Amino acid sequence: MSPSHAPYPYQELEAFLGHAFINKALLEGALTHPSYTHRKGLSSFERLEFLGDRVLGCVIAEALYTTFETEEEGNLSHRLVDLVRKECIGEVVQTWPLHLYLRLSKSLKRTDLPLNVLADAGEAILGALFLDAGLLKTQEFILKYWTPYLNKTSQKNLRDAKSRLQEWAQAHGFSLPTYEILASEGPDHAPQFHVRVKVIKKTKPRWTEGWGPSRKQAEQTAAQLLLEHLSSEESVK
């Protein structure tokens, strides 16, 4: 009697992704949350998440470039930041069946998965898909789920990044944001402002820099980028 083998558990997920993985270990790795590897000596999806984040940014940047042909770089940057932030990625990934397959710690399994966990797992899946299926297949999959969001990027939220950063900083024990103009360059009809925004917590500063055709827009860009960085930093803890 021949030995029985457990059925491959990811066939339906592969059907959803539109790709049968050649390297099955890549898909399994993309489904392995760091909490699951703590005592098992396994590799988590963090490296794939890193790669998937870059692939997603590249694909969305090209989509924005071709969709909004008359928009300036500053507006495209705003849209890009909005579309690749953890909240947006998590919202997209909520529509995927990943929660059925993720390998998680027992404590996480007992809770509703936070958006940042879903977002991280989604980026890992994109990284694995890129390595196994290539860029074109991954691009096709990304655009299938992100295209409806391209025209929904919230300019209101982007314009109000300074207020949202201030609220976030206060809620998480940081100092109020301070803004510094580092440079103002270019001709009078097309200036470019370079601004740094900084917050401090327990004497440890965090900052990012932004550019824009006006001081206000540069400050908004810097605030949005710092908010993204801080939110991501907190989600890792």
Secondary structure, 3 states (H helix, E strand, C coil): CCCCCCCCCCHHHHHHHCCCCCCHHHHHHHCECHHHCCCCCCCCCHHHHHHHHHHHHHHHHHHHHHHCCCCCHHHHHHHHHHHHCHHHHHHHHCCCCHHHCCECCHHHHCCCCCHHHHHHHHHHHHHHHHHHHCHHHHHHHHHHHHHHHHCCCCHHHHHCHHHHHHHHHHHCCCCCCEEEEEEEECCCCCCEEEEEEEEEECCEEEEEEEEECCHHHHHHHHHHHHHHHHHHHHHHC
